[in-house]
Amino acid sequence: MDDRSTDSDPVTASESSILDTLGEDVIRIVSPVSLCMLLVVLLVSSLSSTNDLSSSISSLFLSSPPTSFSSLNLLLGSDSTWEEIKSALITALSFVVVVTLLTFLLVLLFYFRCTNFLRIYMGISSLFVLSFLGGFISLLLISHFKVPIDPLTFGILLFNLSVVGVFAVFMSKFPISMNQGYLVAIGVLTAYWFTMLPEWTTWALLIAMSLYDLAAVLLPVGPLRLLVELAMSRNEEIPALVYEARPVDPQPGDRVRVWRERTDVVRIEATENSTNSANVQTIQETRLAVSEEITAPLIEPFPQTGDRHLNTEEEDDGIGLGSSGAIKLGLGDFIFYSVLVGRAAMYDYMTVYACYLAIMAGLGVTLLLLAVYRKALPALPVSIMLGVVFYLLTRVLLEVFVVQCSSNLLMF
Amino acid sequence: MTVASGVGYVLIALGPAFSLFASVIAKKPFLILTLLSSTLFWLMSLIVLAGAWRAFLPVKSTELWPYSILILTSVGFQEGIRIGFWRLFKKMEDMLNAFADRVSKPRLFLTDKMLLALAGGLGHGLAHAVFFCLSLLTPAFGPATFYVDKCSNIPFFLISAIIALGFVIIHTFSMVIAFNGYTEGKRKDQIFVPFAHLIAAVITLINLVPGGCNVGLPLLCIMAGTTLYYSWQLVWRRLTEHQTTRSSD
């Protein structure tokens, strides 16, 4: 079977092949997600030999009963597995309940047009994450690597970095690379914080959040869906911590696509002692280059005005999007992916690789599903479920097999 | 034996893979996606094999035959899967061509197809190196090193890094050979790939014999070199034929 007849003429290869630019947007989302996961894995593996300083700091910092109690119990060794599972389920359930209530509160506030209040709240929570969590984790790193730095310098640096971070995240005139960098940093810090929870709690939390995600976006009474419909009907943007995968140098007349993914509202109050919020945006329409079934315009260069026209026509499908039409991925998704990989890193690196591949596959499947169904879909469930499945399979099946083969120097 | 040696082992196993990635694959985003999906594919085949063999592990005997059955079944399964992978690849090629027609850009060049095969093969090789070598390298970043009984003159990490290097090369380029062979329908290419894989895997069986790794490692490197040479000849031939048919039109 000779396929030379279907080959193009390489002599006129001065025109680029489709392979050059296809999948660019996906890579622009995959890279920061991978970077976030890599940083969390590095943090976890370098700080995992926790000395007394960190465990004492963490027990100082965590003032709430459920998690610290069970972690203290674990430290004292008085917890049986069944107790752990019970406390994990209770913690996860309470977390989901709190998040649901807060999302409904958010919908209410958005309904009453208290957008300024929401923006200020988000600014304060990012400041909190960057300064307190960032400071705490920097202290852990400094004590672990014995970095010589005095408190005054540390204080000034921390203050500067956090304030610039808050501005970078919320002012639109800031360079996009700083915005993206700080969002990844916030994601890393929050994800590392979550990995400090006990093991069963982390897994229960991940599964509970992905189920909540599924319910909140797909059920007609779900808060996220209500929020999206509200924003759609008013043609407004929800104030949110969202990663926008714009290229760093935007070209004029760039291909414009309407593609967004949803995020999560993750707000933890006194129960978890850290605050971060990411808001929701819907997945409107999307198309993935490889799927033939898509009829959505794939690569048609829209001028800027045409893009706005496209938006208003598609009002019933989605909200108006960012001015450059880039993909947006919510920070909650970043955080939970990294939490899963970070927790896998606490076991072994083999699980890290397997979970990383599973999460990437889940992300790809979600994008494909979006291209096929063309309506709002949650980004967490598929990836988290695949990640958990691969973690279990690796831990139970793969590890024994590979160690058996490699220790006898048998490879294939 | 410290971070430096750990990083050194990683670079021995994955150096050529990294340079291939940086020079060829990182430039085209679609190839990165192909690489990720083929890595996932290999991982899934490995999990299936592990699941199938779980009941019989750990193999306690030091005899040769359980391990040879293990190797034979694993290689056979993976080579069978390769045909499935090629079918998926053909489907993807058709979709890409249809997409190219729709946006009135040229269809896939021959070099594009070979690049896709290369990315697929590199994904397989990367998965092998990661799961068989890198995941066991964590102790190497610490203060000591480890020797296996059967091969007590080379550290275990170095052996596994060199074997991983050999297999990265074999996997990467045998995918190029295999895809070309299936596309053109040439028996010789189609037979070469499973053969090469099988021979390479059987060579690692030599490592079971005490002192066998001194023979096994060079043989494996020779096998990797053979695969590399064969694929080089194949690609050269294919490209020059393509060029001459083009210019004769």
Interface residues (C-beta under 8 A of the other chain):
Chain A: M1 D2 D3 R4 T6 D7 S8 D9 P10 V11 T12 A13 E15 S16 S17 I18 L19 D20 T21 L22 G23 E24 V26 I27 V30 A289 V290 S291 E292 L298 I299 E300 D348 Y349 M350 Y353 A354 L357 A358 M360 A361 G364 F390 L393 T394 V396 L397 L398 V400 F401 V402 V403 Q404 C405 S406 S407 N408 L409 L410 M411 F412
Chain B: K27 K28 P29 F30 L31 I32 L33 L36 S37 T39 L40 L43 L46 I47 L49 A50 G51 W53 R54 L57 P58 V59 Y67 L70 I71 S74 V75 Q78 M92 M95 L96 N97 A98 F99 A100 R102 V103 K105 P106 R107 L108 F109 L110 T111 D112 L115 L116 H128 V130 F131 F132 C133 L134 S135 L136 L137 T138 V148 K150 C151 F156 I159 S160 I163 A164 F167 T183 E184 G185 H197 A200 A201 T204 L205 N207 L208 C213 G216 H242 T245 R246
